[in-house]
Amino acid sequence: MASSQDIIHIPSASHLPTIKLSSVNYLVWRTHMRLLLSIHKLSSHIDDSSSPPSETITIDNKSASNPEFVTWTESDQKAALLILSSLTEEAAAEVLGLNRAKEIRNALENLYTIGHPVTESDKLHWFLRGLGPSYEIFSTAIRAVKPAPLFRDLVAQAESHELFSQSIHGTSTPPATFHIQHNRGSSMPSRGRGSFSR
């Protein structure tokens, strides 16, 4: 039977990630995860300030398991679990087979980050492009508006347009291809992985 010392304590629900990483919210997700890992004193597992100790040590000319390695590995698994629990299925599929927290973080960084927030004009462009041919008239009208609407206003207009189209066409809904990710007041259309990667 496992003793209380053998049990790995999993972070409480109040300290689990509330933001799921997708292809459009990497910078927000990264900020959230840095704070979360810091609260759990696990930050060293995703930066360059920690590396795993030797797996074994020599005691009286005999090789033995290094207790520091065991402790470090348990902490690293906690960090990896926190990161993995914050991923969408799309993002999780990109890090299959990776076990160390830093390996997972590096893979996600390479996949999603562009180093700076996406500009308002880029948001508008990719959102309108993602709506597809059935929204061509709507998209053309929006592009003609000067100054261009804010992204959050455009999302509301697109949703209103879709509801209007549904009322005209009945149950035959035009194939809208947008899905909005709401994060602390910012919105972006969900698109394929790496769409903003450079």
Secondary structure as UniProt FT lines:
FT   TURN            4..6
FT   HELIX           13..15
FT   TURN            23..24
FT   HELIX           26..39
FT   TURN            40..41
FT   HELIX           43..45
FT   TURN            48..49
FT   STRAND          56..59
FT   TURN            60..61
FT   STRAND          62..65
FT   HELIX           67..84
FT   TURN            85..86
FT   HELIX           89..93
FT   TURN            94..97
FT   HELIX           101..112
FT   HELIX           120..131
FT   HELIX           133..135
FT   HELIX           136..144
FT   HELIX           151..169
FT   TURN            170..171
FT   STRAND          180..183
FT   TURN            184..185
FT   STRAND          186..189
FT   TURN            193..196
//
